[in-house]
Amino acid sequence: MIADDDPGIVDAVEIILDFEGYEVSSTVNGSTLLDMQSEFPDLLLLDIWMSGSDGRDICRELKQRDNTKGIPIIMISASRDIERSAYEAGADDFLAKPFEIDDLLGKIKKLLDRHN
């Protein structure tokens, strides 16, 4: 699942992941992630800065819940200097925008292999 308020990023990443054989869903509203009750994603790409919500708060909350704490989360941000705060919030990995698609695919594969 992709959570980013930039439709261009969501569309581009969704197309690439779909092409790579992943089943992809997306949201531009971070708070919808906290409303999930079932059918959790295998992995979450979470933007740190989304309108109306801070991805780090969402990550922290998801990692504290029994039913979502095992979901691998890759946080993405245009700001490289907040990488440490992403890890402190519980992120499993971090990617700075703009990123190389191969880097993204490598991180996704590594986390999915580790969690399956």
N, C-alpha and C positions, 0 to 999 in steps of 0.2 A: 504494500500500500504506500502511496505517495501522499504526503500532506505538505502542501506548499501553496501560498496564496498568489504565486506567479503562474498564470495559466500557460504561459509559454514554456516554462520549465516542466510543468506537469505534462503537457502534451508531448514534448520532445522525449522526456524520460519514459513516458508511457509507451510511446511508439517503439523505442529501442528495446525496452524490456519485453514487450509483446513479441517483437521480432526474434528475441533470444529464447522465446518459449515460456516466459513467465506469464502467469495470470495476474493482471494488474487492476487495482482499483485506486481511486484517488479522491481527495477532498481538498478544498481550498479553505476549510474552516477547521482549525485545530480542535475546537471544543467537541466536534463530532467524535473525535477519537475517545474522549472520556465517556461518551454515551454508549460505546460498544458493549454489548452484553453477550454476544456470541459471534461465531464465524470470524474469529480473530485472524489477522494476517500472519503469514509466516515470517514476515520482516516488515519493518516500517522505515521509510525514508522520511525524516521529519525536519522541516525547515525551522531554524531557530527563531527567525523574526517573521511572524505571521500577523496580519492585521487583527488586533483584538486579543491576541494571546502570544505568550512566550513559549516557544517549543520546549525550553528547558523545564518549565513548570509542568507541561504535559508529560514529558519524559519522566520526571520525578514521580508524578502521580501514577503513571502506568507501571513503573518499576516497583511501586509500593503495594500494588494490588496483586493478590494471589493469582487471579485468572489472567493477568496480562504481564506479570513480571518476567516471564520467560521469552517474550517477543524481542528478538534482536532489533535494536534501533540504531540506525545510522543518522546522525544529525548533520544537516547541511547548512552552510551560511556563507554569505559573501564576506563576512568579517573573520579573518584568520585569527585575530587576537582573542577570540572567545572560545577557542578550541578547548582550553582547560575547563571552562565552566560547563561545556557540553558533557565532558567526561564526569565532572563532579555531579551532574544531574542524573547520571546513570547510563549515558549513551554507551553503546558497545563499540562505536566507531565514529569518525568525524570526516567530513569531506568539505573542503572550501570551494565556493563558487568563484569563478567558473571552473568546472572540473572536466577531466578527460573521461570519456565514456568507459574506456578500458579500466580506469581506476575504480569507477563505480561498480562495474560488473565484477571486478576482482574482489571488492569488499563484500558485495552481495553473496557471491559464491562462497567465500570464506566463512561468512556468518551462517549461511544456510547449511553448509557442510558440518559446521560445528554443532548446530542445534538439531540436526536430524539423525 
